């Protein structure tokens, strides 16, 4: 999963699970804050990654979403289950999974074989 997609997934999962509005996600790997703007609804997510300028759209409901970024057009599935989540990145054909604790989001990315840490 590329960095931009992973950050978007961490942001979306963190926002949905925490239920708290957050304008950004902090990426502990790059030591940078990345900003997002948009709307979250029960069955639709519409965001703009303000740092890259790409649009992110999500559709679904009941904890299952398909997320697409305008940049690559390849979908990413996202399934939320309480404070954990999992999915598949169709661009890389690799799975990922993660967990949310408070405002911390951990994403285990099978493409890179490691965990990435974020905060919302």
NORDAVEN-V691149 format. One record per run of one state. SS is the DSSP state (a for helix, b for strand, c for the rest). FROM is the first residue (numbers start at 1). LEN is the number of residues. If there is no record, write none. Layout:
SS | FROM | LEN
SS | FROM | LEN
//
This chain:
c | 1 | 2
a | 3 | 16
c | 19 | 5
b | 24 | 4
c | 28 | 4
b | 32 | 9
c | 41 | 3
b | 44 | 6
c | 50 | 5
b | 55 | 7
c | 62 | 2
b | 64 | 6
c | 70 | 5
b | 75 | 7
c | 82 | 2
b | 84 | 6
c | 90 | 4
b | 94 | 8
c | 102 | 2
b | 104 | 6
c | 110 | 4
b | 114 | 6
c | 120 | 1
//
